Amino acid sequence: MSDEPLFEYDENVIGVEHNVGTLEVTAERLTRYCEVVGETNPRYVEEGQAPPSFLQRMRFAPGPDPRVRFGNVTFHAGSRLEMLAPVHVGDTLTGYAQAKEVYAKTGRSGTMVFTVRRLTYRNQDGEDVAYSDQTTVHRQVGE
């Protein structure tokens, strides 16, 4: 018998993509974004290519929730953005969200359960242009 604390989650949502919204990349949106963040690279300001961080400003509906049942504290543990292809003015991006994985790790501070959610950005041609992974940690603090 294991001393490992058990955790539960909805396994049925793992790996299942949900369309969570669409956004057209317009010159106005890109110009405004570059102004706000102080972007001056001509590739982005003059040539109509979106900087990778532009994708992080897009807001979509929430994706599937694996409803992890473990611990009494939950916090954001990190983000990772992987660009696969450039995004340009005129592209229409659709977000597809999924709960990618749920796993436990035990270290010096005890067991933590990690949830990784992935947002895939697809352009109007159905091409994946980026992945954004968000990791959340669930843990037990105190008694």
C-alpha positions as CSV (number, residue, x, y, z in Angstrom):
1,M,0.0,0.0,0.0
2,S,1.3,3.4,-0.9
3,D,1.6,6.4,1.4
4,E,1.2,8.6,-1.6
5,P,-1.8,11.0,-1.1
6,L,-4.5,10.2,-3.7
7,F,-5.9,12.8,-6.0
8,E,-8.9,12.7,-8.3
9,Y,-9.7,14.5,-11.6
10,D,-11.9,14.1,-14.6
11,E,-9.9,12.0,-17.0
12,N,-12.6,12.4,-19.7
13,V,-11.4,15.9,-20.6
14,I,-7.7,15.1,-21.0
15,G,-6.6,15.7,-24.6
16,V,-10.1,16.8,-25.9
17,E,-9.9,20.1,-27.8
18,H,-12.6,22.7,-27.5
19,N,-13.0,25.7,-29.8
20,V,-12.8,28.7,-27.4
21,G,-13.0,31.6,-29.8
22,T,-11.6,33.5,-32.8
23,L,-9.8,36.7,-33.4
24,E,-8.8,38.5,-36.6
25,V,-5.4,40.0,-36.5
26,T,-6.0,43.6,-37.8
27,A,-3.4,46.3,-38.4
28,E,-5.2,48.5,-35.8
29,R,-4.9,45.8,-33.1
30,L,-1.3,45.1,-33.9
31,T,-0.3,48.8,-34.1
32,R,-2.1,49.5,-30.8
33,Y,-0.4,46.5,-29.1
34,C,3.0,47.6,-30.3
35,E,2.4,51.1,-29.0
36,V,1.3,49.9,-25.6
37,V,4.2,47.5,-25.0
38,G,6.8,49.8,-26.6
39,E,7.6,47.5,-29.4
40,T,9.8,49.2,-32.0
41,N,11.2,46.3,-34.1
42,P,10.4,47.1,-37.8
43,R,9.4,43.5,-38.4
44,Y,6.4,44.0,-36.1
45,V,5.8,47.8,-36.4
46,E,6.2,48.2,-40.2
47,E,6.0,44.7,-41.8
48,G,2.7,43.5,-40.2
49,Q,4.1,40.5,-38.3
50,A,2.8,40.0,-34.8
51,P,5.3,39.6,-32.0
52,P,4.9,36.3,-30.1
53,S,3.7,38.2,-27.0
54,F,0.7,39.5,-29.0
55,L,-0.9,36.1,-28.8
56,Q,-0.9,36.3,-25.0
57,R,-3.2,39.3,-25.1
58,M,-5.9,37.3,-26.9
59,R,-8.8,36.4,-24.6
60,F,-10.9,33.3,-25.2
61,A,-13.6,31.4,-23.4
62,P,-12.3,29.1,-20.6
63,G,-11.3,25.6,-21.8
64,P,-12.1,22.3,-20.3
65,D,-11.5,21.8,-16.6
66,P,-10.2,18.5,-15.3
67,R,-11.6,19.4,-11.8
68,V,-8.6,18.3,-9.8
69,R,-9.5,17.4,-6.3
70,F,-6.4,17.6,-4.2
71,G,-5.0,19.9,-1.5
72,N,-6.3,23.3,-0.3
73,V,-4.1,25.7,-2.3
74,T,-3.9,26.2,-6.0
75,F,-1.5,28.6,-7.8
76,H,-0.1,29.4,-11.2
77,A,3.2,27.6,-11.7
78,G,4.3,28.8,-15.1
79,S,3.6,29.6,-18.8
80,R,5.3,28.4,-22.0
81,L,4.7,29.8,-25.5
82,E,6.0,28.0,-28.5
83,M,5.8,29.7,-31.9
84,L,5.4,27.4,-34.8
85,A,4.8,29.9,-37.6
86,P,4.6,33.7,-38.0
87,V,1.3,35.4,-37.4
88,H,0.5,38.4,-39.8
89,V,-2.1,41.1,-40.2
90,G,-5.0,39.5,-42.0
91,D,-4.7,36.2,-40.2
92,T,-7.8,34.9,-38.4
93,L,-6.7,32.8,-35.3
94,T,-9.0,30.3,-33.6
95,G,-8.1,29.1,-30.1
96,Y,-8.5,25.4,-29.2
97,A,-8.1,24.6,-25.5
98,Q,-7.5,21.3,-23.8
99,A,-6.5,19.9,-20.5
100,K,-3.2,18.3,-21.6
101,E,-2.2,16.4,-18.6
102,V,-2.5,16.0,-14.8
103,Y,0.3,14.4,-12.8
104,A,1.7,14.2,-9.2
105,K,5.2,14.8,-8.0
106,T,6.5,14.4,-4.5
107,G,9.5,16.3,-3.1
108,R,10.8,17.7,0.1
109,S,7.7,19.8,0.7
110,G,5.3,16.9,0.0
111,T,3.1,16.0,-2.9
112,M,2.0,18.5,-5.5
113,V,-0.5,17.8,-8.4
114,F,0.2,19.6,-11.6
115,T,-2.4,20.5,-14.2
116,V,-1.2,21.5,-17.7
117,R,-3.6,23.2,-20.0
118,R,-2.8,23.9,-23.6
119,L,-4.2,26.6,-25.9
120,T,-3.4,25.9,-29.6
121,Y,-3.6,28.9,-32.0
122,R,-4.7,27.9,-35.5
123,N,-4.9,30.2,-38.5
124,Q,-7.5,30.4,-41.2
125,D,-5.8,27.6,-43.1
126,G,-6.0,25.2,-40.2
127,E,-2.3,25.5,-39.5
128,D,-1.1,25.4,-35.9
129,V,0.9,28.6,-35.4
130,A,1.6,28.5,-31.6
131,Y,1.0,26.5,-28.4
132,S,0.6,28.1,-25.0
133,D,0.9,25.9,-22.0
134,Q,-0.2,27.0,-18.6
135,T,0.7,25.0,-15.5
136,T,-1.2,25.1,-12.2
137,V,-0.1,23.4,-9.0
138,H,-2.4,22.0,-6.3
139,R,-1.0,21.2,-2.9
140,Q,-1.9,20.7,0.7
141,V,-0.7,23.5,3.1
142,G,-1.0,23.1,6.8
143,E,-3.4,20.6,8.4
